[in-house]
Amino acid sequence: MVQSNKKRVRPGKRLTRPAQVTALPGQVVLALQGGGALGAYQAGVYEALHEAGIEPDWVIGTSIGAINAALIAGNKLEDRLLHLRAFWKNIEQNVGEALPALNPFLASAMMKWMTITRGIPSFFSPNPLLLLGQYAPVGAENAAYYSTSPLRATLDHLVDFEYINSRRMRISLGAVKICSGEMIYFDSRKDTLSIEHVMASGAFPPAFPAVCVNGDFYWDGGIYSNTPLEAVLDDSPRRDSLIFTVDVWNPDGAKPQSLWEVFGREKDIQYASRATSHIARQKQIHHLRHVILELTKAIPVKTRETPEMKELASWGCKTRMHVVRLVASSFPGEDQMKDIDFAPSHIHNRWQAGYADTRRMLELAPWTYPVDPIEGLIIHDAPPGAAPPVAEGVDGFAGGTR
């Protein structure tokens, strides 16, 4: 049964809204990667923004990022954080509470094993059709290790799709069309969204089955591009924006020393989805757009008004994009199975880390600093913070205000 959990505020923990955030340079966009259990970091980021009075005008996500996006865009302002908490509380893997005699490593390994063999009641469950064997033609909607019917019930309880389709907040969800391999963004600006669109964005194969939307089958967008930032930067028409891009896979890491560590490092690199190179390319493109605009100003007015010159000048642009990069740090003891690590204490740690990282960035408010007028895309990397917090035991609950 899905439960909502009211926020408990620890005395002295609540922070006042930083004065700097009152001046925002355009629409606020929240871009969320996919990453399973790592998505708790994104929830912490949203809590810090919410606490500061900053709500996204547009939220875009893939996989778990799409689920978090739906929980934010699919609820009224006063219910968003409450429903985020309810979702993450209900997908905790609590079997570790029955293993107090085990050391933390064994308890963590046992919880992951339970997740693999039994699923998570509010998220996914083993698919009984697996008994027919991997070659059985069970259909695209059943060809997976797990059933995501529990997730459908959870989202149905926590997300108001009528509210999403009232278009108070724009939401986009990344998915891959199976038969063409094409990356698609379901967008509330042009589409009427439903629970199928969210489920499609989170249909990560072969764990989760494909989802049919309007006659086509889709998988998780993360298998094509796990970082949805490019869809924001390529949007038309372009608008001045403050973009918080929340990456739960860190492309930077230590040299692996074992085969097990190799698997983990490979995953980090694969699902970081070339975010750094995408941003570098987009920075170059936006710079050129501003160069074109400046060159156009130097052309005599009479020439500038010709149809040919107007066409060329249209490639110029004066919009400015501030990209705030928040990248989740690794925790001691994490391994290649961290994306299915739904231990309560680890969810709490990730949520708290996202909250703390965002608070530090909001206090700096680097988008208020002077910038080179020729630059169209300005990158703001989060400063190094304190060591990731480590919760005691396995019964903690996520949130910056607990």
ABEGO torsion letter per residue (X at the ends): XBBBBBBBBBBGABBBBBAAAABBBEBBBBBBBBGEAAAAAAAAAAAAAAAAGBBBABBBBBEAAAAAAAAAAABBAAAAAAAAAAAAAAABBAAAAAAAABBAAAAAAAAAAAAAAAEBAAABBBBAAAAAEAABBAEAAABBABBAAAAAAAAAAABBAAAAAAGABBBBBBBBBAAAGBBBBBBAAABBBBAAAAAAAABBOAABBBBBBGGBBBBBAAAABABAAAAAAABOBBBBBBBBBBBABBABBBBBABAAAAAAAAAAAAAAGGAAAAAAAAAAAAAAAAAAAAAAAABBAAAAABAAAAAAAAABBABBBBBBBBBBBBBBGBBAAAAABABAAAAAAAAAAAAAAAAAAAAAGAAABBBBAABABBBBBBBBBBBBBBBBEAABBBEAAX
